Amino acid sequence: MRDLARATLCVIAACALAAGCGAEKEPKSTAAPPAKPSTTAPVVFAAPGTVLAMRCYQLEWQLPPTLLLQAISVNDGKITSQTSVQLPENAKGTEWCRGRYAGPLVRQLFDRDFRHLAVTMADPATGGRRVMALRLADGAVVPQLPQATDDFSSATNETDPFFHPATGELWFRDEETKQLKSRDLKNGQTTIRHTFRESSSGVAVPHSSGFWLTRWTQADSTLVSPDGQRAIEGDFNGRYLALRDQPQAEWRSLDGSVVREELSGPVVPCTYPALWLSSHTLLCAYDGGGQFSTMTFSDNGKRVTESKPAILPHTDRRNYAPVASPDGEKIAFVSTQGTQVALFEVPLNGPAEPRKIADLPPPPGMKSDQAALIVPDPVLLGWN
C-alpha cells in the first residue's frame, strides 16, 4: 500500500508539472503581435511588372483624407496588393494629397519600400510643427513625440519633409536653426546635413547622390535629374533648365520666357515638365494634358540635341502622371475622358496607339460620377 500511495503521488506531481491528466489546457493567444518598424522591403509594392497608383479621398468632409495605394499588374491590369490609411487629424502640409504635385515630387514623401509616409504634425499645445513618419501598416506615427519640458524656448518648427532615395532616411528643414537634418525613425535622434544661410529660404530636393537647393517658391515644381547635375526650375515667368551651381542668369528657358535666353536646337512644347527619363532626357506634357513630348539636352545645358514632339495620337483625352518602365522604353500614364479613368502604356518611340492596362475604379464607397467631382486624380508613383 505504501508503494502504491508513493506511485500515485508521483503521477499527480508529474501531471501537475505537465498540466496534463485530463486538465483543460490554456488556449494559445491569437492576438496579432504589435507592429514593428520596417526593416526589409515588402514584396507587395516591389513586385516586378507592377505600377503603383496613389489616391486620396474623403468619404465625409469632416474626416481627414484617406490615402489609398494600389499595385497594378501591367500584364493583366489586376490589383496585386493595396493598402489604405487615414491621415492624422493634425497633419499639416497635405497639398500633395489634393492632386497638386507631380508624381516624382509625391514619391519623395514615401520611403523606399512604401512602409512609411513623411508627415508634418502640428502640436496643438505649442503651435509648433514636427516632422514624423506615418507607418502605413497600422497608421501609427513614429518615432514617439518627445516629452514636454519646462524649458523657456521656441516651439519646434520643422518643414519640407522627404525620404532620401539613397539613404532611406527622413530629412527635413529646421526653421529654428536654419539647418537641413535627418531623423532616425527608431530613436528620434537627428543629424545635421546642411546649414543654410541665415536669410535663406532654401528648400532641399533629394536626388540619388545628395540634394538640390532651390527656393521655397519653386520647390513644388523643381524636378532634379537622376544624376543631380541639372534640374527644371520654375517661377512666375516660366520654366527653365538649370545646371548645378549655375548662376540663374545663365538658365535657359523651356517655354519662351522673356527674362531668360531660350534653348537652341529642336525645342518642342513643354508646358508641364513631368519626368526625367534619364539624366539628360525630359518628358513633358502640353496641349492641356493631351500630349507628351521629350527633349534631350546637351551637357552644357544650352541646346536640345534630340526631341520627339508627340508621343500619343491626338485625341480629346486628358493624360497625366506618367512613370517610366524599368528599361526606359515605355511610359505608363493615367488618362481620363468624362468620368472614365484608365491606366495606359505606350512606347516612347511613338506616336503609337496606347494600350489600356486597366480601368481605375473609384475609391471604395464611391461612384464614378461622384469621384470625378470630389476626388483628386490618381498619381502614379513608379513602375517596378
Secondary structure, 3 states (H helix, E strand, C coil): CHHHHHHHHHHHHHHHHHCCCCCCCCCCCCCCCCCCCCCCCCCCCCCCCEEEEEEEECCCCCCCCEEEEEEEECCCCCEEEEEEEECCCCEECCHHHHCCCCHHHHHCCECCCCCEEEEEEECCCCCCEEEEEEECCCCCEECCCCCCCCCCCCCCEEEEEEECCCCCCEEEEECCCCEEEEECCCCCCEEEEEECCCCCCEEEEEECCEEEEEECCCHHHCEECCCCCEEEEEECCEEEEEECCCCHHHCEECCCCCCCCECECCCCCCCEEEEECCCCEEEEEECCCCEEEEEEECCCCCEEEEEECCCCCCCCCEEEEEEECCCCCEEEEEEEECCEEEEEEEECCCCCCCEEEEECCCCCCCCHHHHHHHCCCCEEEEEC
